[in-house]
Amino acid sequence: MIRPGDVNWMTAGSGIVHSERTPAPERTQGQRLHGLQAWVALPAHAEETDPSFHHHPAATLPSITLDGARRTLIAGSAFGAESPAKIWSQMFYIDVEAEAGATVALPDDHAERAAYIVSGALALDGQSYHAGQMLVLAPGARAILQVTAPSRIALLGGAPFPEPRHIWWNLVSSRLERIEDAKAAWRDQRFPAVPGETEFIPCRRREAGARYPSVSAAAQWPCSPHPPGGRGGCVQQAYVWPCCHRSGSRAGERPALICHGHPGLDDLWGWSGQVASRLV
């Protein structure tokens, strides 16, 4: 069970299956769920590591208050603190709660950095940004966010990987042939079953001539309401490949933004990566 402020940290590695369920009474009555989920790529040497799952209660996560903003370190290290979540590359992932008038500086010791506005609004370099936008910073740029409304902000960053990552459905790898292997294993149900789970979600078929997208950085999906009879509210999904897509920006340019629509998911199967889920 995950409660507000907690973090579920799942490492898919060589392959993992999991099921997320909402009890029938709650689905019938309706409820609201608000959270943020990030996929963090594993470095090539760790892509076949053993899968694992760890729950981190809110009380175990470092909390740092600076310049009128409270920062909770979800993963990695920053501001002299270190998260208990196991990582495989240098990075930071921070949940910021700030009131209007606060200033938020991003750690400057990572090559790639970004800020995603979960709620609220902020300004950077004289330009205003709002909820649902991701600010991707030029390498080496000094970034101090001016919070203009009560806000929840996710800060993230890390070192770039030398090779791209490919994603197809819920499968991620630096090697296309590994995705083909995973597709066959999933289709043939060769993965251990989740105890108590009776349903199977088929792997969608790849259309003839279709290409695997290569993801060098991040894509952000704002939340969408669940259909009638389902859960109210949403889960925001973010694929984070350490760390950010620059959209062609050059050093010194204003941050680039990327944003797409995608519905929340009830069930998720990850391959060769880490998944961080945090209720906000």
C-alpha positions in Angstrom: 0.0 0.0 0.0 1.3 3.5 -0.9 0.2 6.5 1.2 0.6 10.2 0.5 4.3 11.1 0.6 5.5 7.5 0.2 7.6 6.2 -2.7 7.4 2.8 -4.4 10.8 2.2 -6.2 10.7 -0.7 -8.6 13.7 -1.8 -10.7 12.6 -3.8 -13.7 16.1 -4.9 -14.8 16.0 -8.2 -16.6 12.2 -8.1 -16.4 9.4 -7.7 -13.8 5.7 -8.1 -13.7 3.4 -6.3 -11.3 -0.3 -5.6 -10.9 -1.9 -2.5 -9.4 -5.5 -2.9 -8.2 -8.2 -0.7 -6.6 -10.7 -2.6 -4.3 -14.1 -3.0 -5.9 -16.0 -0.9 -3.4 -13.7 2.1 -4.0 -14.0 1.7 -7.8 -17.8 1.7 -7.4 -18.0 4.7 -5.2 -15.3 6.6 -7.0 -12.2 8.3 -5.6 -9.4 10.7 -6.5 -5.8 9.6 -6.9 -3.1 12.2 -7.6 0.5 11.1 -8.0 3.5 11.2 -10.3 5.3 8.3 -11.8 8.7 8.4 -13.4 10.6 5.8 -15.5 14.4 6.1 -15.0 16.7 4.3 -17.5 19.4 2.0 -16.2 22.9 2.3 -17.5 23.8 -0.3 -20.1 25.9 -2.4 -17.8 22.9 -2.7 -15.3 20.1 -3.4 -17.7 20.0 -7.1 -16.9 20.2 -6.7 -13.1 17.8 -8.7 -10.9 14.4 -7.0 -10.6 13.4 -5.6 -7.2 10.8 -3.6 -5.5 11.2 -1.4 -2.4 8.7 0.7 -0.5 10.0 3.9 1.2 7.7 5.5 3.7 7.6 9.3 3.7 9.4 9.5 7.0 12.5 7.8 5.5 13.0 10.3 2.8 15.4 13.3 3.4 13.6 16.7 3.8 15.5 19.9 3.1 14.0 23.4 3.6 15.7 26.2 1.8 14.6 29.7 0.6 11.0 29.1 1.6 10.6 25.8 -0.1 10.5 22.3 1.3 12.3 19.7 -0.8 11.9 15.9 -0.4 14.6 13.9 -2.0 13.0 10.9 -3.7 16.1 9.5 -5.3 19.8 10.3 -5.8 21.7 12.9 -3.9 21.4 16.7 -3.7 21.9 19.6 -1.2 24.1 17.3 1.0 21.5 14.6 1.4 21.0 11.1 -0.1 17.8 9.1 -0.7 17.5 5.5 0.5 16.3 4.5 -3.0 18.9 2.4 -4.9 20.1 4.0 -8.1 22.5 2.9 -10.8 23.7 6.3 -12.0 24.3 9.7 -10.6 21.1 11.6 -10.5 18.6 13.6 -8.4 14.8 13.5 -8.2 13.2 16.0 -5.8 9.6 16.8 -4.8 9.3 20.6 -4.0 6.5 22.2 -2.1 6.6 26.0 -2.2 4.5 29.0 -1.5 4.3 32.1 -3.7 7.5 34.2 -3.2 9.8 31.2 -2.6 12.9 30.7 -4.8 14.0 27.2 -5.9 17.5 26.6 -7.2 18.3 23.4 -9.0 21.5 21.5 -8.2 24.2 22.6 -10.7 26.5 19.6 -10.6 24.6 17.5 -13.2 24.9 17.8 -17.0 21.1 17.5 -17.6 18.4 19.0 -15.5 14.7 19.8 -15.7 11.8 21.0 -13.6 8.2 19.7 -14.1 5.4 21.8 -12.6 2.9 19.4 -11.1 0.7 22.3 -9.8 1.0 26.0 -9.4 3.1 28.4 -11.4 6.6 29.9 -11.6 8.9 32.2 -13.5 12.4 31.8 -14.9 14.4 34.4 -16.8 11.3 36.7 -16.8 9.0 34.1 -18.5 6.0 32.5 -16.8 5.3 28.8 -16.7 2.3 26.8 -15.4 1.2 23.3 -14.3 1.8 20.6 -16.9 4.9 22.1 -18.3 8.5 20.8 -18.1 11.4 23.2 -18.2 14.6 21.7 -19.6 17.7 23.6 -18.8 20.7 24.2 -21.0 23.9 22.5 -19.7 25.7 24.6 -17.2 23.0 27.3 -17.0 22.4 28.7 -13.5 18.7 28.2 -12.8 16.7 29.8 -10.0 13.0 29.3 -10.2 10.7 32.1 -8.8 7.5 30.6 -7.4 4.5 32.8 -8.2 1.7 30.6 -6.8 1.5 27.8 -4.3 3.2 25.0 -6.2 4.3 21.4 -6.4 7.4 20.9 -8.6 9.5 17.9 -9.5 13.2 18.6 -10.0 15.2 15.9 -11.8 18.6 15.6 -13.4 21.6 13.4 -14.1 24.4 12.5 -16.5 23.5 11.6 -20.1 24.0 8.0 -21.3 26.3 7.5 -24.4 23.7 5.2 -26.1 20.0 6.0 -26.8 17.1 4.0 -25.2 14.3 2.4 -27.3 10.8 2.1 -26.0 7.9 0.0 -27.3 4.8 -0.5 -25.2 6.1 -1.0 -21.7 9.5 -2.4 -22.9 12.6 -0.4 -22.7 16.2 -1.3 -23.7 19.3 0.1 -25.3 19.2 -2.9 -27.7 16.3 -3.5 -30.1 16.9 -7.3 -30.2 16.3 -7.3 -26.4 12.9 -5.7 -26.9 12.0 -8.5 -29.4 13.1 -11.1 -26.9 10.9 -9.5 -24.2 7.9 -9.3 -26.5 8.1 -13.0 -27.2 8.6 -13.9 -23.6 5.6 -11.7 -22.6 3.4 -13.1 -25.4 4.2 -16.7 -24.4 3.6 -15.9 -20.7 7.0 -17.1 -19.7 7.2 -14.6 -16.8 6.3 -15.7 -13.3 2.6 -14.9 -12.6 1.7 -12.3 -10.0 0.2 -14.1 -7.0 -3.6 -13.9 -7.0 -3.7 -12.2 -10.4 -5.9 -13.9 -13.0 -5.9 -11.5 -15.9 -3.4 -11.2 -18.7 -2.8 -8.0 -20.8 -1.7 -9.0 -24.3 1.3 -7.3 -25.8 0.1 -5.1 -28.6 1.3 -6.1 -32.1 3.9 -4.1 -34.0 2.5 -2.9 -37.3 4.4 -3.8 -40.4 7.1 -1.2 -41.1 6.7 0.5 -37.8 9.8 1.8 -36.1 10.8 1.8 -32.4 11.1 5.4 -31.1 14.5 6.2 -29.6 14.2 8.2 -26.5 17.3 10.2 -25.5 15.7 12.0 -22.7 12.2 12.7 -21.3 8.6 12.8 -22.4 5.9 14.1 -20.0 2.2 13.2 -20.0 -0.2 15.4 -18.0 -2.9 13.6 -16.1 -6.3 12.6 -17.7 -9.5 11.6 -15.9 -10.4 8.0 -15.8 -13.6 6.9 -17.6 -17.0 6.8 -15.8 -17.1 4.0 -13.2 -13.3 4.1 -12.8 -11.2 6.1 -10.4 -11.5 9.8 -10.3 -8.4 12.0 -10.6 -5.3 10.7 -12.3 -1.8 9.5 -12.2 0.7 11.5 -14.1 3.2 9.5 -16.1 6.7 10.7 -16.9 9.4 8.8 -18.8 12.7 10.1 -17.6 15.9 9.1 -19.3 18.6 10.9 -17.4 17.6 13.4 -18.0 16.1 15.8 -20.5 15.3 16.4 -24.1 16.7 19.8 -25.2 14.4 20.2 -28.3 17.4 21.6 -30.3 18.3 24.2 -27.7 21.8 25.5 -27.4 23.8 26.5 -24.3 22.4 29.8 -23.0 19.0 29.5 -24.6 15.7 29.5 -22.7 14.6 26.1 -21.4 12.7 23.9 -23.9 9.3 22.3 -23.1 7.8 19.0 -24.2 4.2 17.9 -23.2 1.9 15.3 -24.6 -1.4 13.7 -23.4 -1.7 10.2 -22.1 -4.2 8.4 -19.9 -3.4 7.0 -16.5 -2.7 3.3 -16.3 -4.0 0.6 -14.0 -1.4 -2.0 -14.8 2.2 -1.6 -15.8 5.0 -3.9 -16.8 8.5 -2.4 -17.0 11.6 -3.8 -18.6 15.2 -2.6 -18.1 14.6 0.5 -16.1 13.4 1.9 -12.7 9.9 3.1 -11.9 9.3 5.6 -9.1 5.7 6.2 -7.9 4.9 8.9 -5.4 1.5 10.0 -4.1 1.3 13.7 -3.9 
